[in-house]
Amino acid sequence: MKKLLIDTNIVIDLLAKREPYYTDAAILFSLADKKKLKLSVSSLTFASTNYILLRVKKAYEAKLILRKFKLIANVLPLDDKIIGLALNDNDFEDFEDGLQHFTAIENNQDVIITRNLKDFKKSKIPMMNPEQYLRTIN
């Protein structure tokens, strides 16, 4: 079973039902719910998603959404080593993207799923957007 690290933008596409991206995100998470894929997110994604949800939801509503989401997605740790790798890497201009990248590497993920492919062009593991990945499994 492929292990996919899901970038924050895909999680927000799903939880905020952002069109035109929602459908592909929903299909990915539906496949994970059926145990056909193993989806993981970094702990940073959980914090960032909560921050964005709080802009439009009450705190208890945001927590309820995240509790349900956690049933589908595995949460990967963000530790001292990953932070050090991202701080000392010059391939990623955006620190958060570096954190996502090294979280994927340190946790043996097969693919990074993101809509920001240009931000991961120097990734040491494959990256795809949801539509591209879904085409590979159909």
Residue frames as qw, qx, qy, qz and C-alpha x, y, z in Angstrom:
[[0.000, 0.890, 0.456, 0.000, 0.00, 0.00, 0.00],
 [0.393, 0.509, -0.022, 0.765, 1.38, 3.41, -0.99],
 [0.385, -0.633, -0.404, 0.536, 2.11, 5.84, 1.81],
 [0.255, 0.663, 0.268, 0.651, 1.21, 9.41, 0.89],
 [0.254, -0.388, -0.351, 0.814, 2.09, 12.58, 2.77],
 [0.123, 0.777, 0.539, 0.300, -0.75, 15.00, 2.19],
 [0.273, 0.162, -0.111, 0.942, 0.23, 18.68, 2.12],
 [0.054, 0.387, 0.532, -0.751, -1.78, 21.21, 4.10],
 [0.312, 0.237, -0.240, -0.888, -3.41, 22.72, 1.03],
 [0.413, -0.090, -0.824, -0.377, -5.07, 19.39, 0.16],
 [0.209, -0.349, -0.809, 0.424, -6.42, 18.98, 3.70],
 [0.136, 0.398, 0.238, -0.875, -7.91, 22.46, 3.56],
 [0.343, 0.086, -0.589, -0.727, -9.37, 21.71, 0.12],
 [0.368, -0.253, -0.892, -0.072, -11.18, 18.77, 1.70],
 [0.218, -0.442, -0.689, 0.532, -12.30, 20.30, 4.99],
 [0.116, 0.468, 0.112, -0.869, -13.27, 23.70, 3.53],
 [0.583, 0.513, 0.629, 0.037, -14.76, 22.08, 0.39],
 [0.019, 0.684, -0.262, -0.680, -12.70, 24.40, -1.82],
 [0.755, 0.514, 0.403, 0.057, -13.69, 24.08, -5.46],
 [0.848, 0.217, -0.302, -0.377, -12.54, 22.97, -7.94],
 [0.252, 0.481, -0.812, 0.212, -10.15, 20.94, -5.75],
 [0.605, -0.269, 0.498, -0.559, -12.57, 19.36, -3.28],
 [0.930, 0.161, -0.068, -0.323, -13.62, 16.37, -5.40],
 [0.699, 0.417, -0.547, 0.199, -10.12, 14.96, -5.92],
 [0.055, -0.433, 0.673, -0.597, -9.25, 15.51, -2.25],
 [0.739, -0.135, 0.314, -0.581, -12.47, 13.77, -1.21],
 [0.913, 0.249, -0.289, -0.142, -11.70, 10.79, -3.45],
 [0.417, 0.464, -0.675, 0.395, -8.22, 10.43, -1.91],
 [0.263, -0.304, 0.638, -0.657, -9.57, 10.49, 1.62],
 [0.863, 0.021, 0.060, -0.501, -12.41, 8.14, 0.70],
 [0.800, 0.325, -0.501, 0.053, -9.83, 5.63, -0.57],
 [0.155, 0.392, -0.708, 0.566, -7.95, 6.00, 2.72],
 [0.595, -0.193, 0.382, -0.680, -11.14, 5.46, 4.67],
 [0.944, 0.149, -0.079, -0.283, -11.60, 2.21, 2.71],
 [0.681, -0.517, 0.487, 0.181, -7.99, 1.24, 3.60],
 [0.817, 0.495, 0.195, 0.223, -6.84, 1.37, -0.02],
 [0.412, 0.656, -0.223, 0.592, -4.30, 4.13, 0.68],
 [0.592, -0.532, -0.370, 0.480, -2.38, 5.19, 3.75],
 [0.167, 0.805, 0.084, 0.563, -2.59, 8.95, 4.09],
 [0.585, -0.442, -0.336, 0.592, -0.45, 10.86, 6.53],
 [0.093, 0.908, 0.061, 0.403, -0.11, 14.51, 7.45],
 [0.435, 0.216, -0.494, 0.721, 2.52, 16.26, 9.46],
 [0.296, -0.602, -0.595, 0.443, 1.60, 17.54, 12.90],
 [0.103, -0.254, 0.083, 0.958, 2.24, 20.99, 11.43],
 [0.202, -0.253, -0.648, -0.689, -0.68, 20.42, 9.05],
 [0.352, -0.586, -0.725, 0.088, -2.99, 19.76, 11.99],
 [0.270, -0.537, -0.277, 0.750, -1.97, 23.03, 13.66],
 [0.021, -0.133, 0.353, 0.926, -2.20, 25.04, 10.43],
 [0.238, -0.377, -0.760, -0.473, -5.58, 23.56, 9.53],
 [0.313, -0.626, -0.627, 0.343, -6.94, 24.35, 12.98],
 [0.182, -0.401, -0.035, 0.897, -5.74, 27.95, 12.61],
 [0.126, -0.035, -0.530, -0.838, -7.55, 28.30, 9.28],
 [0.302, -0.475, -0.807, -0.181, -10.72, 26.58, 10.51],
 [0.268, -0.542, -0.515, 0.607, -10.90, 28.99, 13.45],
 [0.011, -0.121, 0.201, 0.972, -11.35, 31.84, 10.98],
 [0.453, -0.113, -0.470, -0.749, -14.75, 30.44, 9.97],
 [0.695, -0.340, -0.620, -0.131, -15.73, 28.06, 12.78],
 [0.531, -0.738, 0.229, -0.346, -16.06, 28.15, 16.53],
 [0.044, -0.576, 0.804, -0.141, -13.31, 26.37, 18.48],
 [0.624, -0.046, 0.727, -0.282, -15.48, 23.38, 19.40],
 [0.794, 0.539, 0.120, -0.254, -16.58, 23.00, 15.74],
 [0.380, 0.732, -0.564, -0.031, -12.96, 23.09, 14.53],
 [0.273, -0.405, 0.847, -0.210, -11.99, 20.42, 17.07],
 [0.766, 0.209, 0.516, -0.321, -14.91, 18.23, 16.03],
 [0.699, 0.672, -0.174, -0.171, -13.86, 18.48, 12.37],
 [0.202, 0.670, -0.707, 0.102, -10.26, 17.65, 13.26],
 [0.553, -0.224, 0.746, -0.296, -11.31, 14.70, 15.47],
 [0.841, 0.390, 0.299, -0.226, -13.19, 13.18, 12.54],
 [0.532, 0.762, -0.367, -0.052, -10.33, 13.93, 10.17],
 [0.170, -0.609, 0.760, -0.153, -7.84, 12.21, 12.49],
 [0.808, 0.015, 0.542, -0.231, -9.77, 8.94, 12.07],
 [0.814, 0.573, 0.095, 0.000, -8.70, 8.88, 8.41],
 [0.477, 0.756, -0.329, 0.305, -5.24, 10.45, 8.43],
 [0.820, -0.277, -0.233, 0.443, -2.16, 9.30, 10.27],
 [0.063, -0.987, 0.106, -0.102, -0.36, 12.19, 12.02],
 [0.818, 0.204, -0.229, 0.487, 3.42, 12.19, 11.65],
 [0.507, -0.732, -0.147, 0.431, 5.68, 13.84, 14.23],
 [0.364, 0.833, -0.117, 0.400, 7.58, 17.03, 13.65],
 [0.791, -0.526, -0.090, 0.298, 10.75, 16.65, 15.67],
 [0.310, -0.816, 0.268, 0.408, 14.11, 18.27, 16.28],
 [0.533, -0.122, 0.651, 0.526, 15.78, 16.37, 13.43],
 [0.368, 0.644, 0.595, 0.309, 13.16, 17.42, 10.86],
 [0.042, -0.983, -0.117, 0.135, 13.34, 21.05, 11.96],
 [0.436, -0.631, 0.432, 0.475, 17.13, 20.95, 11.73],
 [0.525, 0.172, 0.678, 0.485, 17.03, 19.43, 8.26],
 [0.245, 0.826, 0.467, 0.199, 14.58, 22.08, 7.04],
 [0.209, -0.941, 0.043, 0.261, 16.57, 24.93, 8.60],
 [0.413, -0.561, 0.546, 0.465, 19.82, 23.78, 7.00],
 [0.563, 0.323, 0.680, 0.343, 18.44, 22.96, 3.56],
 [0.015, 0.454, -0.171, -0.874, 18.73, 25.48, 0.74],
 [0.052, 0.174, 0.835, 0.520, 16.49, 23.64, -1.73],
 [0.149, -0.698, -0.691, -0.115, 13.27, 24.88, -0.12],
 [0.082, 0.401, -0.067, 0.910, 12.77, 28.63, 0.08],
 [0.596, -0.490, -0.083, -0.631, 9.58, 28.14, 2.08],
 [0.109, -0.377, 0.816, -0.425, 10.40, 26.73, 5.53],
 [0.723, 0.037, 0.437, -0.535, 7.00, 25.05, 5.86],
 [0.838, 0.423, -0.251, -0.236, 7.52, 23.21, 2.56],
 [0.329, 0.513, -0.756, 0.241, 10.90, 22.04, 3.84],
 [0.417, -0.224, 0.701, -0.533, 9.24, 20.75, 7.00],
 [0.859, 0.227, 0.156, -0.431, 6.69, 18.83, 4.94],
 [0.681, 0.544, -0.487, -0.062, 9.40, 17.41, 2.68],
 [0.184, 0.431, -0.813, 0.345, 11.63, 16.19, 5.49],
 [0.631, -0.096, 0.533, -0.556, 8.64, 14.84, 7.42],
 [0.886, 0.335, -0.086, -0.310, 7.88, 12.71, 4.36],
 [0.550, 0.533, -0.628, 0.136, 11.47, 11.54, 4.01],
 [0.091, -0.396, 0.767, -0.496, 12.03, 10.76, 7.68],
 [0.635, 0.035, 0.574, -0.515, 8.77, 8.79, 7.80],
 [0.267, -0.084, 0.894, 0.349, 9.40, 6.79, 4.61],
 [0.544, 0.581, 0.347, -0.496, 6.51, 8.22, 2.63],
 [0.630, 0.209, 0.619, 0.420, 6.29, 7.20, -1.03],
 [0.218, 0.540, 0.418, 0.697, 4.78, 10.37, -2.51],
 [0.024, -0.357, -0.343, 0.868, 3.98, 13.94, -1.46],
 [0.135, 0.639, 0.683, 0.327, 0.52, 15.03, -2.58],
 [0.147, -0.553, -0.175, 0.801, 0.31, 18.79, -3.03],
 [0.455, 0.815, 0.355, 0.060, -1.14, 21.39, -5.35],
 [0.029, -0.949, 0.264, 0.167, 2.06, 23.44, -5.03],
 [0.947, 0.156, 0.105, 0.262, 4.25, 21.27, -7.24],
 [0.439, 0.752, -0.184, 0.456, 6.62, 24.16, -8.04],
 [0.385, -0.783, 0.351, -0.341, 7.40, 24.52, -4.32],
 [0.822, -0.320, 0.470, -0.023, 8.54, 20.87, -4.20],
 [0.728, 0.642, -0.225, -0.090, 10.49, 20.78, -7.48],
 [0.258, 0.611, -0.711, 0.234, 13.68, 19.83, -5.61],
 [0.811, -0.326, 0.299, -0.382, 11.99, 17.08, -3.62],
 [0.019, -0.444, 0.893, 0.070, 13.97, 13.89, -3.16],
 [0.326, 0.230, 0.912, -0.099, 10.76, 11.85, -3.39],
 [0.051, 0.380, 0.665, 0.641, 8.01, 11.96, -6.05],
 [0.166, 0.380, 0.439, -0.797, 5.32, 14.58, -5.76],
 [0.001, -0.356, -0.746, -0.562, 1.98, 14.84, -7.53],
 [0.393, -0.099, 0.157, -0.901, -1.22, 16.75, -7.26],
 [0.579, 0.072, 0.698, -0.415, -4.33, 14.74, -6.34],
 [0.749, 0.526, 0.007, -0.404, -5.57, 14.54, -9.93],
 [0.415, 0.598, -0.681, -0.082, -2.23, 13.19, -11.17],
 [0.195, -0.271, 0.900, -0.282, -2.06, 10.61, -8.39],
 [0.683, 0.233, 0.500, -0.479, -5.62, 9.41, -8.98],
 [0.692, 0.574, -0.288, -0.329, -4.83, 8.87, -12.66],
 [0.198, 0.507, -0.838, 0.051, -1.96, 6.55, -11.68],
 [0.285, -0.059, 0.891, -0.350, -4.24, 4.24, -9.71],
 [0.686, 0.389, 0.260, -0.557, -7.16, 4.11, -12.16]]
